């Protein structure tokens, strides 16, 4: 009976979840922008990103 409302504790974890997600999303966007930067010829369809075997976020970005 020491914790009458362990709700705040759980909330802390929940807030951390979305915070991390946002960070990951931001990181992904930055990565894509960086890849497009060195590709002035085909900034829309960079061969580097296309060649990547795991870049599904790039498609979602478009």
PDB file of N, CA, C and O in Angstrom:
ATOM      1  N   UNK A   1       0.841  -1.210   0.000  1.00  0.00           N
ATOM      2  CA  UNK A   1       0.000   0.000   0.000  1.00  0.00           C
ATOM      3  C   UNK A   1       0.875   1.259   0.000  1.00  0.00           C
ATOM      4  O   UNK A   1       0.437   2.332   0.415  1.00  0.00           O
ATOM      5  N   UNK A   2       2.086   1.115  -0.459  1.00  0.00           N
ATOM      6  CA  UNK A   2       3.006   2.265  -0.468  1.00  0.00           C
ATOM      7  C   UNK A   2       2.754   3.121  -1.699  1.00  0.00           C
ATOM      8  O   UNK A   2       3.082   4.308  -1.716  1.00  0.00           O
ATOM      9  N   UNK A   3       2.163   2.511  -2.742  1.00  0.00           N
ATOM     10  CA  UNK A   3       1.911   3.280  -3.978  1.00  0.00           C
ATOM     11  C   UNK A   3       0.407   3.333  -4.240  1.00  0.00           C
ATOM     12  O   UNK A   3      -0.157   2.431  -4.859  1.00  0.00           O
ATOM     13  N   UNK A   4      -0.229   4.393  -3.765  1.00  0.00           N
ATOM     14  CA  UNK A   4      -1.685   4.543  -3.945  1.00  0.00           C
ATOM     15  C   UNK A   4      -2.044   4.788  -5.407  1.00  0.00           C
ATOM     16  O   UNK A   4      -3.164   4.506  -5.833  1.00  0.00           O
ATOM     17  N   UNK A   5      -1.097   5.310  -6.166  1.00  0.00           N
ATOM     18  CA  UNK A   5      -1.395   5.565  -7.588  1.00  0.00           C
ATOM     19  C   UNK A   5      -0.106   5.496  -8.409  1.00  0.00           C
ATOM     20  O   UNK A   5       0.538   6.510  -8.676  1.00  0.00           O
ATOM     21  N   UNK A   6       0.251   4.267  -8.800  1.00  0.00           N
ATOM     22  CA  UNK A   6       1.470   4.058  -9.613  1.00  0.00           C
ATOM     23  C   UNK A   6       1.239   4.486 -11.062  1.00  0.00           C
ATOM     24  O   UNK A   6       1.955   4.068 -11.971  1.00  0.00           O
ATOM     25  N   UNK A   7       0.233   5.321 -11.253  1.00  0.00           N
ATOM     26  CA  UNK A   7      -0.086   5.784 -12.612  1.00  0.00           C
ATOM     27  C   UNK A   7       1.038   6.676 -13.155  1.00  0.00           C
ATOM     28  O   UNK A   7       1.456   6.515 -14.301  1.00  0.00           O
ATOM     29  N   UNK A   8       1.519   7.598 -12.352  1.00  0.00           N
ATOM     30  CA  UNK A   8       2.568   8.519 -12.830  1.00  0.00           C
ATOM     31  C   UNK A   8       3.803   7.753 -13.284  1.00  0.00           C
ATOM     32  O   UNK A   8       4.464   8.131 -14.251  1.00  0.00           O
ATOM     33  N   UNK A   9       4.101   6.680 -12.579  1.00  0.00           N
ATOM     34  CA  UNK A   9       5.286   5.890 -12.948  1.00  0.00           C
ATOM     35  C   UNK A   9       5.112   5.319 -14.354  1.00  0.00           C
ATOM     36  O   UNK A   9       6.019   5.368 -15.185  1.00  0.00           O
ATOM     37  N   UNK A  10       3.942   4.789 -14.589  1.00  0.00           N
ATOM     38  CA  UNK A  10       3.665   4.185 -15.906  1.00  0.00           C
ATOM     39  C   UNK A  10       3.676   5.269 -16.988  1.00  0.00           C
ATOM     40  O   UNK A  10       4.154   5.057 -18.102  1.00  0.00           O
ATOM     41  N   UNK A  11       3.145   6.413 -16.632  1.00  0.00           N
ATOM     42  CA  UNK A  11       3.076   7.522 -17.596  1.00  0.00           C
ATOM     43  C   UNK A  11       4.481   7.875 -18.086  1.00  0.00           C
ATOM     44  O   UNK A  11       4.702   8.124 -19.271  1.00  0.00           O
ATOM     45  N   UNK A  12       5.404   7.888 -17.157  1.00  0.00           N
ATOM     46  CA  UNK A  12       6.790   8.245 -17.511  1.00  0.00           C
ATOM     47  C   UNK A  12       7.272   7.347 -18.651  1.00  0.00           C
ATOM     48  O   UNK A  12       7.876   7.817 -19.615  1.00  0.00           O
ATOM     49  N   UNK A  13       6.996   6.055 -18.525  1.00  0.00           N
ATOM     50  CA  UNK A  13       7.443   5.105 -19.559  1.00  0.00           C
ATOM     51  C   UNK A  13       6.733   5.387 -20.873  1.00  0.00           C
ATOM     52  O   UNK A  13       7.335   5.322 -21.944  1.00  0.00           O
ATOM     53  N   UNK A  14       5.465   5.698 -20.782  1.00  0.00           N
ATOM     54  CA  UNK A  14       4.703   5.930 -22.011  1.00  0.00           C
ATOM     55  C   UNK A  14       5.248   7.153 -22.749  1.00  0.00           C
ATOM     56  O   UNK A  14       5.370   7.147 -23.974  1.00  0.00           O
ATOM     57  N   UNK A  15       5.569   8.188 -21.998  1.00  0.00           N
ATOM     58  CA  UNK A  15       6.072   9.425 -22.634  1.00  0.00           C
ATOM     59  C   UNK A  15       7.405   9.132 -23.324  1.00  0.00           C
ATOM     60  O   UNK A  15       7.705   9.684 -24.382  1.00  0.00           O
ATOM     61  N   UNK A  16       8.186   8.265 -22.713  1.00  0.00           N
ATOM     62  CA  UNK A  16       9.507   7.939 -23.281  1.00  0.00           C
ATOM     63  C   UNK A  16       9.319   7.241 -24.633  1.00  0.00           C
ATOM     64  O   UNK A  16      10.120   7.414 -25.552  1.00  0.00           O
ATOM     65  N   UNK A  17       8.257   6.458 -24.732  1.00  0.00           N
ATOM     66  CA  UNK A  17       8.020   5.703 -25.973  1.00  0.00           C
ATOM     67  C   UNK A  17       7.855   6.641 -27.175  1.00  0.00           C
ATOM     68  O   UNK A  17       8.605   6.531 -28.145  1.00  0.00           O
ATOM     69  N   UNK A  18       6.892   7.553 -27.126  1.00  0.00           N
ATOM     70  CA  UNK A  18       6.661   8.458 -28.263  1.00  0.00           C
ATOM     71  C   UNK A  18       7.862   9.360 -28.499  1.00  0.00           C
ATOM     72  O   UNK A  18       8.179   9.697 -29.640  1.00  0.00           O
ATOM     73  N   UNK A  19       8.520   9.745 -27.434  1.00  0.00           N
ATOM     74  CA  UNK A  19       9.691  10.627 -27.559  1.00  0.00           C
ATOM     75  C   UNK A  19      10.738   9.933 -28.428  1.00  0.00           C
ATOM     76  O   UNK A  19      11.314  10.538 -29.332  1.00  0.00           O
ATOM     77  N   UNK A  20      10.973   8.661 -28.141  1.00  0.00           N
ATOM     78  CA  UNK A  20      11.967   7.907 -28.916  1.00  0.00           C
ATOM     79  C   UNK A  20      11.513   7.793 -30.363  1.00  0.00           C
ATOM     80  O   UNK A  20      12.307   7.948 -31.291  1.00  0.00           O
ATOM     81  N   UNK A  21      10.257   7.529 -30.537  1.00  0.00           N
ATOM     82  CA  UNK A  21       9.722   7.357 -31.896  1.00  0.00           C
ATOM     83  C   UNK A  21       9.974   8.626 -32.713  1.00  0.00           C
ATOM     84  O   UNK A  21      10.421   8.563 -33.858  1.00  0.00           O
ATOM     85  N   UNK A  22       9.681   9.767 -32.109  1.00  0.00           N
ATOM     86  CA  UNK A  22       9.893  11.040 -32.823  1.00  0.00           C
ATOM     87  C   UNK A  22      11.368  11.184 -33.180  1.00  0.00           C
ATOM     88  O   UNK A  22      11.715  11.608 -34.282  1.00  0.00           O
ATOM     89  N   UNK A  23      12.209  10.831 -32.253  1.00  0.00           N
ATOM     90  CA  UNK A  23      13.655  10.959 -32.490  1.00  0.00           C
ATOM     91  C   UNK A  23      14.062  10.096 -33.682  1.00  0.00           C
ATOM     92  O   UNK A  23      14.820  10.526 -34.551  1.00  0.00           O
ATOM     93  N   UNK A  24      13.545   8.876 -33.703  1.00  0.00           N
ATOM     94  CA  UNK A  24      13.889   7.955 -34.800  1.00  0.00           C
ATOM     95  C   UNK A  24      13.399   8.530 -36.122  1.00  0.00           C
ATOM     96  O   UNK A  24      14.121   8.527 -37.120  1.00  0.00           O
ATOM     97  N   UNK A  25      12.178   9.019 -36.117  1.00  0.00           N
ATOM     98  CA  UNK A  25      11.607   9.564 -37.359  1.00  0.00           C
ATOM     99  C   UNK A  25      12.465  10.732 -37.859  1.00  0.00           C
ATOM    100  O   UNK A  25      12.793  10.823 -39.042  1.00  0.00           O
ATOM    101  N   UNK A  26      12.811  11.605 -36.941  1.00  0.00           N
ATOM    102  CA  UNK A  26      13.635  12.762 -37.313  1.00  0.00           C
ATOM    103  C   UNK A  26      14.966  12.301 -37.889  1.00  0.00           C
ATOM    104  O   UNK A  26      15.447  12.832 -38.890  1.00  0.00           O
ATOM    105  N   UNK A  27      15.548  11.307 -37.240  1.00  0.00           N
ATOM    106  CA  UNK A  27      16.850  10.786 -37.697  1.00  0.00           C
ATOM    107  C   UNK A  27      16.712  10.239 -39.119  1.00  0.00           C
ATOM    108  O   UNK A  27      17.572  10.460 -39.971  1.00  0.00           O
ATOM    109  N   UNK A  28      15.632   9.533 -39.351  1.00  0.00           N
ATOM    110  CA  UNK A  28      15.421   8.946 -40.683  1.00  0.00           C
ATOM    111  C   UNK A  28      15.332  10.045 -41.738  1.00  0.00           C
ATOM    112  O   UNK A  28      15.938   9.945 -42.805  1.00  0.00           O
ATOM    113  N   UNK A  29      14.585  11.076 -41.433  1.00  0.00           N
ATOM    114  CA  UNK A  29      14.421  12.187 -42.389  1.00  0.00           C
ATOM    115  C   UNK A  29      15.783  12.807 -42.681  1.00  0.00           C
ATOM    116  O   UNK A  29      16.119  13.095 -43.830  1.00  0.00           O
ATOM    117  N   UNK A  30      16.549  13.003 -41.632  1.00  0.00           N
ATOM    118  CA  UNK A  30      17.876  13.606 -41.802  1.00  0.00           C
ATOM    119  C   UNK A  30      18.722  12.726 -42.710  1.00  0.00           C
ATOM    120  O   UNK A  30      19.419  13.221 -43.596  1.00  0.00           O
ATOM    121  N   UNK A  31      18.657  11.432 -42.486  1.00  0.00           N
ATOM    122  CA  UNK A  31      19.452  10.484 -43.290  1.00  0.00           C
ATOM    123  C   UNK A  31      19.068  10.618 -44.763  1.00  0.00           C
ATOM    124  O   UNK A  31      19.930  10.685 -45.640  1.00  0.00           O
ATOM    125  N   UNK A  32      17.780  10.655 -45.014  1.00  0.00           N
ATOM    126  CA  UNK A  32      17.300  10.747 -46.402  1.00  0.00           C
ATOM    127  C   UNK A  32      17.775  12.061 -47.024  1.00  0.00           C
ATOM    128  O   UNK A  32      18.237  12.082 -48.165  1.00  0.00           O
ATOM    129  N   UNK A  33      17.661  13.142 -46.277  1.00  0.00           N
ATOM    130  CA  UNK A  33      18.086  14.445 -46.812  1.00  0.00           C
ATOM    131  C   UNK A  33      19.574  14.417 -47.134  1.00  0.00           C
ATOM    132  O   UNK A  33      20.010  14.938 -48.161  1.00  0.00           O
ATOM    133  N   UNK A  34      20.335  13.810 -46.253  1.00  0.00           N
ATOM    134  CA  UNK A  34      21.790  13.751 -46.473  1.00  0.00           C
ATOM    135  C   UNK A  34      22.081  12.968 -47.748  1.00  0.00           C
ATOM    136  O   UNK A  34      22.962  13.331 -48.527  1.00  0.00           O
ATOM    137  N   UNK A  35      21.333  11.898 -47.948  1.00  0.00           N
ATOM    138  CA  UNK A  35      21.560  11.056 -49.133  1.00  0.00           C
ATOM    139  C   UNK A  35      21.194  11.826 -50.401  1.00  0.00           C
ATOM    140  O   UNK A  35      21.843  11.697 -51.439  1.00  0.00           O
ATOM    141  N   UNK A  36      20.141  12.625 -50.286  1.00  0.00           N
ATOM    142  CA  UNK A  36      19.687  13.385 -51.461  1.00  0.00           C
ATOM    143  C   UNK A  36      20.652  14.533 -51.746  1.00  0.00           C
ATOM    144  O   UNK A  36      20.845  14.919 -52.899  1.00  0.00           O
ATOM    145  N   UNK A  37      21.237  15.059 -50.718  1.00  0.00           N
ATOM    146  CA  UNK A  37      22.147  16.206 -50.882  1.00  0.00           C
ATOM    147  C   UNK A  37      23.257  15.896 -51.900  1.00  0.00           C
ATOM    148  O   UNK A  37      23.454  16.669 -52.837  1.00  0.00           O
ATOM    149  N   UNK A  38      23.969  14.803 -51.737  1.00  0.00           N
ATOM    150  CA  UNK A  38      25.077  14.481 -52.655  1.00  0.00           C
ATOM    151  C   UNK A  38      24.576  13.968 -54.002  1.00  0.00           C
ATOM    152  O   UNK A  38      25.368  13.531 -54.837  1.00  0.00           O
ATOM    153  N   UNK A  39      23.269  14.019 -54.210  1.00  0.00           N
ATOM    154  CA  UNK A  39      22.723  13.526 -55.488  1.00  0.00           C
ATOM    155  C   UNK A  39      21.930  14.636 -56.175  1.00  0.00           C
ATOM    156  O   UNK A  39      20.701  14.571 -56.223  1.00  0.00           O
ATOM    157  N   UNK A  40      22.604  15.645 -56.701  1.00  0.00           N
ATOM    158  CA  UNK A  40      21.919  16.773 -57.344  1.00  0.00           C
ATOM    159  C   UNK A  40      21.324  16.372 -58.694  1.00  0.00           C
ATOM    160  O   UNK A  40      20.426  17.043 -59.204  1.00  0.00           O
ATOM    161  N   UNK A  41      21.821  15.289 -59.266  1.00  0.00           N
ATOM    162  CA  UNK A  41      21.318  14.848 -60.574  1.00  0.00           C
ATOM    163  C   UNK A  41      19.915  14.251 -60.406  1.00  0.00           C
ATOM    164  O   UNK A  41      18.976  14.655 -61.092  1.00  0.00           O
ATOM    165  N   UNK A  42      19.787  13.297 -59.500  1.00  0.00           N
ATOM    166  CA  UNK A  42      18.484  12.649 -59.280  1.00  0.00           C
ATOM    167  C   UNK A  42      18.115  12.770 -57.801  1.00  0.00           C
ATOM    168  O   UNK A  42      18.153  11.780 -57.071  1.00  0.00           O
ATOM    169  N   UNK A  43      17.764  13.958 -57.363  1.00  0.00           N
ATOM    170  CA  UNK A  43      17.424  14.167 -55.947  1.00  0.00           C
ATOM    171  C   UNK A  43      16.139  13.439 -55.570  1.00  0.00           C
ATOM    172  O   UNK A  43      15.895  13.163 -54.395  1.00  0.00           O
ATOM    173  N   UNK A  44      15.322  13.130 -56.571  1.00  0.00           N
ATOM    174  CA  UNK A  44      14.056  12.440 -56.278  1.00  0.00           C
ATOM    175  C   UNK A  44      14.277  10.928 -56.242  1.00  0.00           C
ATOM    176  O   UNK A  44      13.650  10.225 -55.449  1.00  0.00           O
ATOM    177  N   UNK A  45      15.158  10.435 -57.089  1.00  0.00           N
ATOM    178  CA  UNK A  45      15.404   8.992 -57.154  1.00  0.00           C
ATOM    179  C   UNK A  45      16.904   8.723 -57.061  1.00  0.00           C
ATOM    180  O   UNK A  45      17.542   8.323 -58.035  1.00  0.00           O
ATOM    181  N   UNK A  46      17.450   8.954 -55.869  1.00  0.00           N
ATOM    182  CA  UNK A  46      18.884   8.738 -55.667  1.00  0.00           C
ATOM    183  C   UNK A  46      19.233   7.259 -55.770  1.00  0.00           C
ATOM    184  O   UNK A  46      18.534   6.428 -55.190  1.00  0.00           O
ATOM    185  N   UNK A  47      20.284   6.910 -56.484  1.00  0.00           N
ATOM    186  CA  UNK A  47      20.697   5.510 -56.638  1.00  0.00           C
ATOM    187  C   UNK A  47      21.157   4.934 -55.305  1.00  0.00           C
ATOM    188  O   UNK A  47      21.028   3.735 -55.058  1.00  0.00           O
ATOM    189  N   UNK A  48      21.693   5.794 -54.454  1.00  0.00           N
ATOM    190  CA  UNK A  48      22.182   5.325 -53.150  1.00  0.00           C
ATOM    191  C   UNK A  48      21.020   4.767 -52.332  1.00  0.00           C
ATOM    192  O   UNK A  48      21.106   3.671 -51.777  1.00  0.00           O
ATOM    193  N   UNK A  49      19.946   5.525 -52.266  1.00  0.00           N
ATOM    194  CA  UNK A  49      18.788   5.088 -51.486  1.00  0.00           C
ATOM    195  C   UNK A  49      18.141   3.875 -52.137  1.00  0.00           C
ATOM    196  O   UNK A  49      17.763   2.919 -51.460  1.00  0.00           O
ATOM    197  N   UNK A  50      18.020   3.926 -53.449  1.00  0.00           N
ATOM    198  CA  UNK A  50      17.382   2.811 -54.163  1.00  0.00           C
ATOM    199  C   UNK A  50      18.205   1.538 -53.993  1.00  0.00           C
ATOM    200  O   UNK A  50      17.658   0.445 -53.845  1.00  0.00           O
ATOM    201  N   UNK A  51      19.522   1.696 -54.015  1.00  0.00           N
ATOM    202  CA  UNK A  51      20.412   0.541 -53.887  1.00  0.00           C
ATOM    203  C   UNK A  51      20.268  -0.069 -52.493  1.00  0.00           C
ATOM    204  O   UNK A  51      20.406  -1.279 -52.312  1.00  0.00           O
ATOM    205  N   UNK A  52      19.989   0.786 -51.518  1.00  0.00           N
ATOM    206  CA  UNK A  52      19.866   0.299 -50.141  1.00  0.00           C
ATOM    207  C   UNK A  52      18.827  -0.818 -50.079  1.00  0.00           C
ATOM    208  O   UNK A  52      17.738  -0.684 -50.637  1.00  0.00           O
ATOM    209  N   UNK A  53      19.161  -1.920 -49.403  1.00  0.00           N
ATOM    210  CA  UNK A  53      18.251  -3.064 -49.300  1.00  0.00           C
ATOM    211  C   UNK A  53      17.217  -2.854 -48.205  1.00  0.00           C
ATOM    212  O   UNK A  53      16.267  -3.629 -48.102  1.00  0.00           O
ATOM    213  N   UNK A  54      17.383  -1.823 -47.385  1.00  0.00           N
ATOM    214  CA  UNK A  54      16.444  -1.602 -46.270  1.00  0.00           C
ATOM    215  C   UNK A  54      16.164  -0.122 -46.092  1.00  0.00           C
ATOM    216  O   UNK A  54      16.642   0.483 -45.133  1.00  0.00           O
ATOM    217  N   UNK A  55      15.394   0.475 -47.001  1.00  0.00           N
ATOM    218  CA  UNK A  55      15.072   1.906 -46.863  1.00  0.00           C
ATOM    219  C   UNK A  55      13.582   2.131 -47.133  1.00  0.00           C
ATOM    220  O   UNK A  55      13.217   2.872 -48.046  1.00  0.00           O
ATOM    221  N   UNK A  56      12.725   1.487 -46.333  1.00  0.00           N
ATOM    222  CA  UNK A  56      11.276   1.626 -46.532  1.00  0.00           C
ATOM    223  C   UNK A  56      10.787   2.986 -46.053  1.00  0.00           C
ATOM    224  O   UNK A  56       9.767   3.482 -46.531  1.00  0.00           O
ATOM    225  N   UNK A  57      11.517   3.599 -45.100  1.00  0.00           N
ATOM    226  CA  UNK A  57      11.087   4.903 -44.580  1.00  0.00           C
ATOM    227  C   UNK A  57      11.192   5.952 -45.684  1.00  0.00           C
ATOM    228  O   UNK A  57      10.409   6.902 -45.716  1.00  0.00           O
ATOM    229  N   UNK A  58      12.141   5.786 -46.574  1.00  0.00           N
ATOM    230  CA  UNK A  58      12.331   6.773 -47.656  1.00  0.00           C
ATOM    231  C   UNK A  58      11.052   6.846 -48.489  1.00  0.00           C
ATOM    232  O   UNK A  58      10.648   7.925 -48.924  1.00  0.00           O
ATOM    233  N   UNK A  59      10.423   5.704 -48.708  1.00  0.00           N
ATOM    234  CA  UNK A  59       9.198   5.682 -49.520  1.00  0.00           C
ATOM    235  C   UNK A  59       8.078   6.408 -48.771  1.00  0.00           C
ATOM    236  O   UNK A  59       7.291   7.145 -49.366  1.00  0.00           O
ATOM    237  N   UNK A  60       8.023   6.186 -47.461  1.00  0.00           N
ATOM    238  CA  UNK A  60       6.965   6.829 -46.664  1.00  0.00           C
ATOM    239  C   UNK A  60       7.171   8.337 -46.649  1.00  0.00           C
ATOM    240  O   UNK A  60       6.210   9.103 -46.569  1.00  0.00           O
ATOM    241  N   UNK A  61       8.421   8.755 -46.724  1.00  0.00           N
ATOM    242  CA  UNK A  61       8.726  10.188 -46.681  1.00  0.00           C
ATOM    243  C   UNK A  61       8.114  10.883 -47.896  1.00  0.00           C
ATOM    244  O   UNK A  61       7.559  11.976 -47.782  1.00  0.00           O
ATOM    245  N   UNK A  62       8.220  10.247 -49.042  1.00  0.00           N
ATOM    246  CA  UNK A  62       7.722  10.884 -50.277  1.00  0.00           C
ATOM    247  C   UNK A  62       6.251  11.207 -50.124  1.00  0.00           C
ATOM    248  O   UNK A  62       5.638  11.746 -51.046  1.00  0.00           O
TER     249      UNK A  62
END
